[in-house]
Each structure stands twice: as C-alpha cells, then as structure tokens.
Amino acid sequence: MEAGPAHTYSRLPLSPEQDSEIRHYIHGRQRSGLPWDTAELHAMIADMLEPPEVDEEDRQSLSGSMDKESAAARLDGDTDREEARPPPAS
C-alpha cells in the first residue's frame, strides 16, 4: 500500500511507521476485546502530529552526548584491536 495521507489512518499526515503503530494499537485492542477509540489513542496521534519541541540547550546536550559516545566507541574499538594482536616474536 502506498504511504501518504490518502492511505493512512483517518487520512492523517503520518509517516508509514506512525501509521503502522496506530494500526497495531487498534488491532491489539480489538483482538483483546477492548475499545480502541481511547484517550490513549488520541494522545498518541496528537504526539505524532505535534512532537514536542527541543530547545537549543537540549540539542547541544544531545549532540555532546552523541560525540562522547562516538569517541568512547572508537577508543573501545582501538583497545579491542590492541588486545587481538599477537605479542611480538622474541
């Protein structure tokens, strides 16, 4: 099925992942015999349509965390290679 507002839940402007998440929620509720048109579903849709804003401080913090994680992963990879090398021949 084509992803686009004409083919998503209630013709909302959702990504294919968001549409799938909503349909999965509804299907799970129906299989359990529970009502699916709930406040939880409405909140989920509202979050998808208007995600929370991230201020500049949060962006910088996230960027700094990602940089530190990348550096740590590179250092860890270098350490793994050092450990994998055979000792020099005597």
C-alpha positions as CSV (number, residue, x, y, z in Angstrom):
1,M,0.0,0.0,0.0
2,E,1.2,3.5,-0.8
3,A,2.2,5.7,2.1
4,G,0.5,9.0,2.0
5,P,-2.3,10.9,3.7
6,A,-4.9,9.4,1.4
7,H,-3.9,5.9,2.7
8,T,-3.1,6.5,6.4
9,Y,-5.3,6.2,9.4
10,S,-8.1,8.8,9.0
11,R,-6.1,10.4,6.2
12,L,-3.8,12.0,8.7
13,P,-0.3,13.2,7.5
14,L,1.6,10.3,9.1
15,S,4.8,8.5,8.3
16,P,4.5,4.8,7.3
17,E,5.9,4.0,10.8
18,Q,3.4,6.1,12.6
19,D,0.5,4.7,10.6
20,S,1.7,1.2,11.4
21,E,2.0,2.0,15.1
22,I,-1.6,3.2,15.2
23,R,-2.9,0.3,13.2
24,H,-1.0,-2.1,15.5
25,Y,-2.5,-0.4,18.6
26,I,-6.0,-0.7,17.2
27,H,-5.5,-4.3,16.1
28,G,-4.2,-5.3,19.5
29,R,-7.1,-3.6,21.3
30,Q,-9.6,-5.3,19.0
31,R,-8.0,-8.8,19.5
32,S,-8.3,-8.3,23.3
33,G,-11.9,-7.2,23.0
34,L,-11.1,-3.8,24.3
35,P,-12.3,-0.5,23.0
36,W,-9.8,1.1,20.7
37,D,-11.0,4.6,20.3
38,T,-9.5,5.7,23.6
39,A,-7.9,8.8,25.1
40,E,-4.6,6.9,24.8
41,L,-5.0,6.6,21.0
42,H,-5.9,10.3,20.8
43,A,-2.8,11.3,22.8
44,M,-0.6,9.0,20.6
45,I,-2.0,10.7,17.5
46,A,-1.5,14.2,19.0
47,D,2.1,13.4,19.8
48,M,2.7,12.2,16.3
49,L,1.2,15.2,14.7
50,E,2.8,17.8,17.0
51,P,6.0,16.2,18.5
52,P,7.5,18.1,21.5
53,E,9.9,20.9,20.6
54,V,13.5,20.5,21.5
55,D,15.2,23.7,22.7
56,E,18.8,24.7,21.8
57,E,20.2,23.6,25.2
58,D,18.7,20.1,24.7
59,R,20.1,19.9,21.2
60,Q,23.6,20.8,22.4
61,S,23.3,18.3,25.3
62,L,22.2,15.5,22.9
63,S,24.9,16.4,20.4
64,G,27.6,16.4,23.1
65,S,26.4,13.1,24.4
66,M,26.5,11.6,20.9
67,D,30.0,12.9,20.4
68,K,31.2,11.4,23.7
69,E,29.6,8.1,22.8
70,S,31.2,8.0,19.4
71,A,34.6,8.8,20.9
72,A,34.2,6.1,23.5
73,A,33.2,3.6,20.9
74,R,36.3,4.5,18.8
75,L,38.6,4.1,21.8
76,D,37.0,0.9,22.7
77,G,37.5,-0.4,19.2
78,D,41.2,0.6,19.3
79,T,41.6,-1.3,22.6
80,D,39.9,-4.4,21.1
81,R,42.4,-4.4,18.2
82,E,45.3,-4.0,20.5
83,E,44.1,-7.0,22.6
84,A,43.6,-9.0,19.4
85,R,47.2,-8.5,18.2
86,P,49.6,-11.3,18.9
87,P,52.6,-10.5,21.1
88,P,55.8,-9.6,19.2
89,A,58.1,-12.5,18.5
90,S,61.2,-12.8,20.7
